[in-house]
């Protein structure tokens, strides 16, 4: 199904299933207050490892409570047993102790606008068809519970310029160019972007260090790469797409100076065990048809081979009609797998991955059965597909400008060398699955505060 299964809402081993209403404990932590959160799968099929996002505004009882005063628990999870002496020594005073009536699992409270107040509760879950699931936020002092990171995000000085990175265990994305995505793939599930930027390693050559690190699998050049945005500003010429790095003052694939042409600012918004996020702010984007500023927030997810993007225009000042939003991916060279269904498009092909500067072939060219990318734009945005032959050939979706200047999309990647989906057809099946789920996100049903019943007879 979708990626490797996260330890959320699933039986990791045979064990007693606790009644939903039983109260959780861990060591000496015996809370007397909790908030019950019910979420529902709106699809009539099961879904695995799906993102669940709950807005701060919906969690009234939790508005003024510190993160360490909240513990998220799956009441049907298998409780941790008492840790061994070695485990206690490894985890120290903050290691998990024996649990009853459920299992505390990884989650995040993410502050997206950087105002010191978390904006979203985020976790991932499995669902049966149409299932409504209950999780509990237990309140009270509880300083236990390490959670190893399965995603990563950072900015680093990479080959003499600032580059944002975000990754899951299987794929990573970076903006070598400030608006169009480069994709790298791992043979062995791991986080490794910190090595790329800290050691300033070439993405094509990292397999010389360790084959498990994988390789860069996307030639971007002037294309949309693994995902990029633009605008159709003139309705009379829908094939002409304005893109930030090719505006007035651009030099080759790069903008000119940051005063006379577009400039960018990169911020890490979340770097957590199950979701990591970067924000790219594009400013001073001026064309003959208008002036624009926008934010893009890219997210990576534990156990998934996709990234999502939320785009919010801070300024839209067209000279003429309102522009159409555009997002696209590069058509893979020698494309032999092409799928286009509504707002979904997939491109994949056999590929010879080579380091262009390895003139003496120290590292042999790497032939892979396929490398692929995909784009999903949700149906609610009324996307229209087109092939754009310019800029090395791209599959693009355009959509009407929304009232709030926002849109979103999903980008997926696959290759035959990785731990998952080793064929192009399996990759296409995966993209169809996540597209269906992306179009029908998990729904918040109810939130209720509860107090432990008195045990007095």
N, C-alpha and C positions, 0 to 999 in steps of 0.2 A: 504494500500500500504506500503511504506517503512517508518516505524517509525512514530513518530508524526511530523506534518508538520511545518517546519520552516517558520518564517514570511519573506519569500523571494519570490518575484514574484507570489504572490497569493492574491486573494481578501479576506482580513480579514473581511470585512463587505461591504455591498452595498455602492457604491460610484462612482463618475464620473471617468471614465478611461481617462487619459490624453494622448494627442497625443505624440508620441515618441519624436518629435522635440522640444516640448515646454521646456523652461528653468526652472530649479528647483530654488526655493527660500525657505529659512527658516528664519523667523524673519527678521533681517536686512541683512542677508547673501544673496546677489544677485550676484552670480558669473558671470563672463564674459568669462571664459575659461573652457573648459571641454575636456575630452578624451572619445570618444565613443568606447566601446568594444563590439564586436559581437562574440557570442559563439553559437555553434550549437549542437543539439542532433543528433548523427549519426544513432540512432535507429528509426525504424518505429513504435515504441510504446512510450507511454508517460512514463516519469520518474519523480519521486517525491523526493525532498530533495537530489539531487545529488551533490557531490563535484565538484567544478570548480577550477582548478589550472592554474594560468597564470604565466609564468616565468618572472622574472625581465628583462631578456634579450629581451623579446618581448615588453616591455613597455617603449620604448625609450623616449617618452615625459615626463615620470615620474621618470627618473633615479635620479634626484637630488632635490627632493621635499620632505619636511618633512611629516610624516604621518598625522599630524594635519592640513596640508594644502590640504588634499585630503578627499573627501566625496563621498562614493559610493552610487548611487541612482538607484532604479528601476523606470523607467519612467511610468510603469503601476501600481505601487504600490499605495495603498490608502494613501493619505497624512494625517499626524497627524493633528488633530484639535488643537486649542489653549488650552494649558494645564490649569487645574484648579489652583486656588491659592494654594491649598494643594500640588498638584503635583509640582508646581514651588518651594515650600518650601522644599519638599523632595529631589528634584534633584538639587537644587541650581543653581549656575551660569552656569553649564554645561548641564542642562536639555534641551531636545528638545523643540522647539517652533513650532508654526503652520507652515505647509509646503504647498507648491503649486507645481503642476506638477511632482508628483512622491513621493517616500518615501525612505529615507535613511535607509539602513538595515545592519545587522551585517556582518562584514568581518574582515580579518586580513592581515597584511603584516608581513610575518614570515621570520626570519633570521636563516636559517638552518645551515650555516657553522660558525656562531658566529663571523663574521668579522665586525659587525656593519652596514652592508648593507642588507636590506631585500632581500630575494631571490624569494619569491612567494607571489602573491596576491591570497588569498583563500576566497571563499564564497560558499554558497550552493543555489541551484535553482531547480525549477520545470520546466519541459519542456513538451510541446505537442509533438506528434510524428513528428520527423524530423524538429522540430522548430529551427529557428535561432532567438536568443534573443539579444537585445541590453541593455546594462547597461552603465551608465555614471560615470566617475570619475570627479567630479567638483573640481576645483582648487581655492584656496584662503583661507584666515584665517577663521577658523570655529571651535570653541572649544566646540561644543555641540554634545551630543549623547552618553548617557550611553547604554551599552549592557550587560545585565546579562549573566554570564558564564553558558553555558550548557554543557561544558566539563571541565576536570581538569587533570593536570599532575603534578607530584611532585616526589621527592625522599625523603625518610625519614628513620630514624633508627627504624626498625620494628623487634621486637624480637631479638635485639642485633646485627643486621647486616643491611647494607644499601640496601633498596629495592626501585625500581622505580614503580610508579603507574600511570595509565592513565585510564580515564573513560568517558562514556557518562552518560545521566540521568538514563539509564536502566541497563547497564552492566559496570563492571570494570575489568581491567586486572592488574596483578602485577607479578613481577619476584621474587618470594620467592627463587626459585633456579635461578641462574643467566642466564640460557639459555632456560628455559621452563616455560610456562605461567600458572599461577593460575587464575581462573575465579571466580568472585563473581557477584551475581545478586540481583537486588533490586525489592521489591514488589511495592514500590511507586517511581515514577520518582523523582530522587534527586541526587545531588552530595554528596558523603559521604566518599570518600577515605581519606580526610583530618582527619576525625575522626579515621579511622583505624590506620593511622600512628602516629597522634599526641597523641591519648589516648592509643595507642598500644593495640587495641582490637582484640580478637580472631575472625577470619572471620566466624567461625561456630556459635559463641555465640552472635553476634550483635543483632539478633532478640530478645534476652532476654531484651535488652535495648529498642528496638523499632522494632516491626515486619516489619515495612515498610523498614527498612534498608536491609532486605533480608538475604542472606547467601552466604558463599563460596559454590560453586557447582562443584568443580573440585578437585579430588584427583590426585596429580601429581606423588609423589613418584619417581620412576625411569623412568616413562613414558615421552612422549612428552607433556603431559598435554593438555592445550588448544591451544598449538602451540609451536613447537620447531624446531631447525635446526640441520643439520649434514652433513656429506659427505660420499659418497661411494668412497673409495680411491683405492680399488682393483677391477677392472672389472671382475676378475675371481670369486669374492665372493660378488655379489651384495646385499646379505642379511646381510652383515656386515656393520654397519653404525657407523662411528666415530662421537662422540659428545663431545663438549668441556669439560663438567663436569665429563666425565668418561675416561679421558686420563690418562697417567702415573702420578702417585702421587695422584690420587683421593682417597678420603676416604668416602666410602658409597656413598651418593648422592652429596657430595661436593668435590670440588677440594682440593688439598693439599695447601701448602703455595704459596703465590703469586709470589715467585721467581722461584720455581721449577715446577710450573704448571700454567694453564691459570689464568689470572686475568682480572678484569672487571672495567670499569669506566662508571658511569651513569650521564647523563646530560639532563636537561629539555630544549627542544628547543623551545617549544611554549606552552602557557597556556592561551587559549583564549575562547571567547564566542562560537565559532563554531568548532574549532579544537584544540586539545592539543596533544603534541608530546614529546616523550622521545627518547634519543639515548643511546644504549648499545654498548660500545666498548669492544670487546673481543681481548685480546692480549696474546702473549706467548703460543699459542695453538700449541703444538708440538706432533706429533705422529710418530710411526715408518715409516710412509709413507710420511711425509711432515710437513711443518711449515706454520701457518696461522695467520692472523689478520683480523678482520672485524668489520664493524659498522652495527647495526640494528636500524632503526628508526621506532618506532611504533606510530600510530596516532589513536585517537578516534574522533568521529564526532557527533555533535549535532543531536539528533533525530534518531540515528542509533544504531543497535545492533551488529555492527561489528567494528573491528579494522583492519587497514592495516599495512603492514610492507614492508620497503625497506631495502634490504641487499646489502652492498657494501664491498667486500673483499679488504682490504688494502695490504694484502700480500698473495700470493698463491705460495708456493714453494714445489711442490710435488717431491718425490724421483723418482716416476715412471710416469705412464700416468696421464693426467689431471683428477682430481676427478669429480664426478657428485654431483651437489647440491641436498640436501634433505631437505624437510620440512614435518612435520607430526603432527597429533593430536592423542590423546589417544582414543582407542576404549572404549566406555562407557560399564561398567559392565552391564550384562543382556541386551545388545544392542538388541532392537527390531525395530529400524528404522535405515536403512542403505541405503544410496543412493550414487552411484558413477557414474558420468557422465563426461567423459573427465577429465579436471583438477579440478573437484568438487568432494568432498566427505563429507558426513554428517553422524554423529553417534549420536543416542539419545536412551534413555531408561528410564523406570520408575526407580526411585532412592529413597533410604532411606538415607537421609542426617543426619549424627549424629556427635556430638562432641566426638571424641574418648576418651577424658579424663573425660567425664561426667559420672562417674561410678555409681552415685546414681540417674541418670536420672532426674536431676533438670530441664533440658530442654528435653522434649520428643523427640524421633526420629521424624524427619520430612519426611513424605512420599509425594513425588511429582509425578504427572502423567508422567512427563518426564523432563529430563535435557539433553540438546544437545549442540554439538559444530560442527563446519563445517570449512572446508579449501577450498579455491579457489586459484588455480595457473593459471595465464592467459595463454590462448592458444598459444600466441606467444613464450612462453618458451618451448613448446613441452613437457609437463609433462607426466610422466609415473607413473601409480598407482601400488602400491604393499601393501600387508599386512605384517607387521613386527611383528611376534609373540613374540619376545624378549621384555624385558623391559615393561612387563605387557600388551603388545598388542597395536599396533599403526597402524593407517592408514597413509601411507606416499606417497608423490609424489617426484620423482626424475627427474632431468632435466640436460641436458648437460651444462657444464661450458660455460658461455657467454664470449665474447671477452673482455668486460670491467669488468668482475668479479662481476656483479650485477644481482640480481633478486628480485622479489617482490611477495607478496601474500596477501590474505584477510582471516581473521579469524572471524567467527560469533558465537554467543551464543544465546541460548533460554532456557526458562523453563516455566512450566505451572503456576507458581505462579506470574508471572510478569504482567505488564499492557498490553503487546502486545503478539500476537501469542501464545495462551495458549494451542495449540495442536501441536504435533510433525509434523503433515502434514502441518499446517500453517507455521511452522518454515521452513520446506523443501521448500515450495513455496517462502518464503521470500529469502532464500539463492539462489534459482534459479534466482530470479529477480535481486538481487544485483550482482550475478555472470555475468549475461548478461551485466549489466551496467559496471561492472569492466573491462570486455573485450572490451567495446566500450566507452571509456571516452569521456566527452564533449570536443568538438574541438574548438580551437580558429580560428575565421574566419578573423577578421580584427580589426585594431586599428587605429583610426583617431583623430587628434586634431581638435577642433572646437572653433571658437570665436563667441560670441553672436552678431547677426546682429545688425547694427546700427538702432536705433529707429528714427533717423532723417528722416523726410519726403523727 
